[in-house]
Amino acid sequence: MTEQGLPSAETLLATLTAQMRAQVTPQTGLIGIVTGGAWLAERLHKALGIAVPVGTLDVSFYRDDFRDRGLKRKVAPSTIPFEVDGRDLILIDDVLNTGRTIRAAMNELFDYGRPASIRLAALVDRGGRELPIAAQFIGATLDIPSAQSIDLEQADGGGLRLVLQPVK
Amino acid sequence: MFLNNNPQLNKNGELHHLLSIEGLPADILRQILDTAESFVGVTQREVKKVPLLRGQAIFNLFFEPSTRTRTTFEIAAKRLSADVINLAINVSSQSKGESVLDTVANLSAMQADMFIVRHAQSGAPYLIARHVSPDIHVINAGDGRHAHPTQGLLDVFTVRRYKKDFTQLRVAIVGDVLHSRVARSQIHALTTLGVPELRVIGPKTLLPSHVEDLGVHVYHDMAKGLKDVDVVMMLRLQNERMQGAFLPSPQEFFKSYGLTAEKLALAKPDAIVLHPGPMNRGVEIDSSVADGKQSVILPQVTFGIAIRMAVMSILAGN
């Protein structure tokens, strides 16, 4: 537990790792959503000993709120250093909420090829879904007031932690 | 509605039109370069398209002929999923006597979202930007001798790709600076991004008077000007823009200012060579250099698409 009453991100990551371990095959490719999901993907990739290199997605070019919010200042390049066709993909995000980011991520993935399957892993599921999307691997389900956002932070040493902050 | 009377920025200081690099803060230039970096990845995928500008209508308004620039804007817009309408105006309404603003008003009534403007008159894109409705964006694709901001941006993007840190560079711009809108945009972009030593090299007749005021060092001798530079930016000899006796002959120009392997050897061994195209081989650049290993002329073309995708998507979102 953190001083804000949140579970430890490292403990939740261990939970996710344990859930995913039995499901990993030589066909599995991990794809982390920038930025928190990409940190998690790196850690999971190492812990699960996956041979296929890890991919990252920045879904900015696929978001459904571009018309209202424009492009964010810093868009990271998406990199998928493996063939997507026929691969069993696991998308990784830090916090699952409305499902809109995952919708955007799936649309982007299909511009790289036709995966055999896509599953979703989230460190935290805070509910509030606006689309028919569910995660197959979940670190914890938390009830977070809508006025607050829950974010993953990475310390200099690489350690991960969850923080609550008022919605900007 | 414009910040500090800069017609390019909205009240939040964000880019609304791209008319000139002059007057843009470095963080906006960096935002464009960083966003373009992500689009380079998109253009290397199997599906080279993103849905960002789906349903938007982008008009290429070319009052002056240009195949290459128009094509790269068209490719960029299509890769953003926008609908592109190409208009070569010199052969249609202008010849029937319609004014520029009437043309633009008519196209606005067709629900245009963005105008890409190329015009032989300096300032024409500003005139259009001042008269379009506030939700329309204008990009200058080259106006007279004034500016060609997306070319300047793709050039600095290319430099950053090969040389990383602008603040350690010595850059030379060579040739017909006087008639070149590209040179002006390059100078503003490079100085804004912190290049400490910028040189222009050319005969007196092809350098603007008071060019030093832009913060550049002037050279009339290639051997001195190219000494130890990291980047050589060649300019095209603007035959079609040259009236009057600026030059004895193209051969004479090549002898003094054409970039040959011997002259390039005076620059740093890892110097890169840029050219905005189309090249006059044997006039401003020798084929052995244009096709040589220090040339980044073809990568410039590829990066030009990513830069134009970045500019269009940033404008459309602001």
Interface residues (C-beta under 8 A of the other chain):
Chain A: D58 S60 F61 Y62 F66 R67 R69 G70 L71 R73 K74 V75 A76 P77 S78 T79 N107 E108 F110 D111 Y112 G113
Chain B: E14 Q31 D34 T35 E37 S38 V40 G41 V42 R45 E46 V47 K49 V50 P51 L52 S313 I314 A316 G317 N318
